């Protein structure tokens, strides 16, 4: 089947540390998948290589106030694997549209729960 790797693997872990009235939580996520094919023909130009990705997050929250801050990094190693492809028909020259992983993203979010 197109875009269906033989295997995928996802591993996540987190550690929470209480600091006075605050709580800090460090989380790491790892995802990997094997090679797959872009179309049902399994031709050489249809093969998509396996790839992996790592994301990290640090959340600092004060449970009593409902206030939380999160700093995160997506795609820690800034890899750009081809995660999917769409090969057009013969009449358009068999051009290929490829989909890649987003570049490394640093982010911050703030939440207030009531």
C-alpha positions in Angstrom: 0.0 0.0 0.0 1.3 3.5 -0.8 2.7 5.5 2.1 2.4 2.5 4.5 5.7 1.6 6.1 6.4 -1.9 7.3 7.0 -0.6 10.8 6.7 2.5 12.9 8.1 3.2 16.4 7.1 5.8 18.9 8.7 6.3 22.3 8.0 9.1 24.7 9.1 9.8 28.3 8.7 12.5 30.8 10.0 13.4 34.2 8.2 15.8 36.6 10.1 17.6 39.4 8.3 19.6 42.1 9.9 22.9 42.9 8.1 24.6 45.8 4.6 25.5 44.6 5.7 24.9 40.9 6.1 21.7 38.9 8.6 21.3 36.1 8.1 18.6 33.5 10.6 17.6 30.9 9.3 15.5 28.0 11.0 13.9 25.0 9.4 12.1 22.1 11.1 9.9 19.5 9.4 8.7 16.3 10.8 6.5 13.6 9.4 4.7 10.6 10.7 2.3 8.0 10.9 2.7 4.2 7.6 2.9 2.2 6.5 3.4 -1.4 4.8 6.5 -2.9 2.7 4.5 -5.4 1.5 0.9 -5.8 4.1 0.2 -8.6 7.1 0.0 -6.2 9.4 1.4 -8.8 12.8 2.8 -7.9 11.6 6.4 -8.0 8.6 5.4 -5.8 10.7 4.4 -2.8 10.6 6.7 0.3 13.4 6.2 2.8 12.8 5.5 6.4 13.2 8.5 8.8 13.1 9.6 12.4 12.3 12.6 14.5 12.9 14.0 18.1 10.8 16.6 19.9 11.5 18.1 23.3 9.4 20.1 25.7 9.8 21.8 29.1 6.6 22.7 31.0 6.7 24.8 34.1 3.3 25.1 35.9 1.8 26.3 39.2 -1.1 23.9 39.7 -2.8 26.1 42.4 -3.1 29.1 40.0 -3.7 27.1 36.8 -0.8 29.0 35.2 1.6 27.0 32.8 4.5 27.9 30.5 5.9 25.6 27.9 9.1 25.8 25.9 9.5 23.3 23.1 11.6 22.3 20.2 10.2 20.3 17.3 12.5 18.4 14.9 15.5 18.8 17.3 18.1 17.7 14.7 16.6 19.8 11.9 16.3 16.8 9.5 14.3 17.2 6.3 13.4 13.7 5.1 10.8 13.2 2.4 7.8 11.9 4.3 5.4 11.5 1.4 5.2 12.0 -2.4 2.6 12.4 -5.1 3.7 11.5 -8.6 1.6 13.1 -11.3 0.5 11.4 -14.5 2.4 10.9 -17.8 0.8 13.9 -19.4 2.4 16.2 -16.9 5.8 14.6 -17.3 5.7 12.4 -14.2 6.5 15.4 -12.0 6.6 14.7 -8.3 5.3 16.7 -5.4 7.2 15.8 -2.2 6.3 16.4 1.4 9.0 17.0 4.0 9.2 17.3 7.7 8.9 20.9 9.0 12.2 22.5 9.8 13.3 22.9 13.5 10.8 25.0 15.4 11.4 26.6 18.7 8.3 27.6 20.5 6.7 29.0 23.7 3.2 28.8 24.9 1.4 30.1 28.0 -1.9 28.8 29.4 -4.2 29.9 32.2 -6.8 27.4 33.4 -9.9 28.5 35.3 
